[in-house]
């Protein structure tokens, strides 16, 4: 994530959370928090270079073939991706999701993951989570942890798929409605059996996207 990405990130933030982070929070994370790692997912037209300007994220339904950008990101043959209505294939890349984590010594804490409503259910969130897990691995994290709303069963299923386990409960954690948060954690993240599991999940994601 760069400073230029923040306006598009804020559109997704406001569409995803009852109490969105302020724009200044993202500026702080990018400019001042040395322990932060924030990323974005981009939908990019086939044949365009990776370092093009980011366009504002439109609030529109997408046409067919949404997975092409994911395939190119994961190293597959380029193909024509779906594009939001009213957006030319020649326009710049579109930010479809973002995620962030903080490192505390040997613990990686996933602070946020969100995808634009028009792109949900298409692998954006899983790809972002996988990218954070790989970065945590690179930084020698032993534990990866996060909080999730007790009502957010979709996210919980994704986290369970990646080996997170419920280890605690934060009562009335969310200020908008007083909802509890589950604390979910991957313990001993660097153990060989978990690395093998993560590699298998990545291969499965590649296969799924290759046939999408």
N, C-alpha and C positions, 0 to 999 in steps of 0.2 A: 504494500500500500504506500502511496505517495501523497503529498499534500494536494496534488491536483486531483486525486481520486475522492477527496472528502465530500464534495457536493453530491456525487452519485451515491456514496456510502450513506450519507445522511438521508437520502430519499428512501433507501432500503431500511435504515434504522427506524425512521418514523412510521413506515408501513408494517414493521415487525414487532415493535415493543410499545406497551402502554406508556412507559416512562423512558423515552429514548435518551441516550447519552447526548450531551451538548456537543456541538462542533469543536469547542475548545478542548474537550477531553481527547478527541482523536489527534488534535494538533500536539497536545502534551505527549501522548503515547509515541508519536512519530519523531518528535524533536527532542524530548527530554528524558524519556524513560528508557534507559539502556537495557533494561531487562525485558522489554516488550518486543513481540514479534507479531506484526499484523500483515495480513495478506488479502488479496482480492482475486476473484475468479472473473475472467473476461470471456465474453462471446465475441469472436473476431471473424470477420468475413474471410473466406478461403483466399489464399494467395497474398494476404496483406502482411507486412512486417509486424513483428511483435512490439516495436517501440513507437506505436502511433498514438496520437492524442486520444484521450478518453472522451467519448460523447456523453451528454446528459442521459440518464436512464429514462426511457419513455414508459409511461403507464399504459401498456397495451398488451393485447393478447398476441401470442406468437404463432407463426405459421409452422409448417411441418419441419421435420428433420432437425430437432433442437440439439442433438448430441454431437454434431460435427465439431464444434469448438472444443468439446471435451476430448474427442479423439485426437485432434491436433495437439492439444496440450499434453496428452499422454503419449505422443509419438506415433500416432496412426496416420495413414494416408489422408491428405487433405480432401475434404468434401464440402459441399455447400451446406452451411448451417441454416436453421430457421432464423428469421429476422423479425423483430417487432414490426407490426404494421406501421407504415409511414416512415420507416427507416430504410434508406437505400443500402444495398449491399456494399456500396463504396464508402459508406460512413465509417467513422472510427469505431474501435472496439467498444463493447458495452459491458459495464460491470454488472454481473448477475448475482454476486454474493461476496461476502467478506468474512473474515474470522481473525481472532487475535488470542494471544496467550502471553502469560508472564512467567519468567523463570525466577524461582526462589531457591538458590543453591542447587539442589538436585531434584527439585519438584517443578514440574510444568503445570501451570494452572490455566486452563482454557477459559478465557473471560467472556468470549462472545462468538457466536456463529449465526449468520443470517443469510438467507437468499431472497431475492425479489419474489413476490407472490406469483408472478407469471412464470417463474422458472422452477418452482418447487415440485418435488417428485421426479426430477430429471437428473439427479446425481450430483447437483451442485454442492449440497451440504455434505455429502459423503466425501467428495473430492477435497473439500476444504478441511474436513476433519482428518483425512488421511495425510494431507500436506502438513498439518500441525503436528501430527504424530511423528512424521518423518523428521521434522525440525527438532522436536523434543528428543528424538533418538540421536540426532547429530550433536545436540548439546549435552548429551550424556545424562539425561533425566533418568531417575530411578522410579519416580512416581509421576503419574499424570492424573489430574483431578479437575472436577468442574462441579457446578451447581445447575440443576434443571428443575423447572416447575413440576410439581407432582401431577399436574393435569396434562403436561406435554408428553403424552405417551409416544408420539411419533419420534421425537428426539430420543427418548429413553430407549426405544427399540434399536435405533442406530448405535447408541452408545453401548448397549448390551452386545450388539454384533461385534463391536471392536474391543470387547473384553472388559468394559467398565462394570464394576459391581457397586451396589448401594452399600455405603459404609456409614451413613449418618443422615440426620434430618435437621435442617435449620428452620425452626418454627417462625412463621410469619416473616419470611425473608424478603418477600417482594412487597414494596411499599404501596403499589397501586391498589392491591386488593387484600393484602395480608396473607397471600398464599404461601404455603410451606415450600421449601426447596429440598430436593434430594441431593445428597452429596454422593457423587459417583467417582470411583477411582480405579485406575489400573495400578496395582501394586507390582513391585519388582519388574518394572517395565523393560529392563534390559536383559531379562532372562532369555535363553535361547528359544524356549518353546513359544514365548510370546512373539519374538522376532519372526519365527516361522509362521505363526498365525497371521501376523501383519502382512507378510509377504504373500500369503495365500489370499487374503482379502484384496490386496492390490491387484493380483493376477485375475481374480474374479471380476473386479471392477473393469479391468481392461477388456476382458472377454465380453462382458455385458455391453460395454460401449461399442465394441467392434461390430456387434450384431444389431445395434440399435437402428 
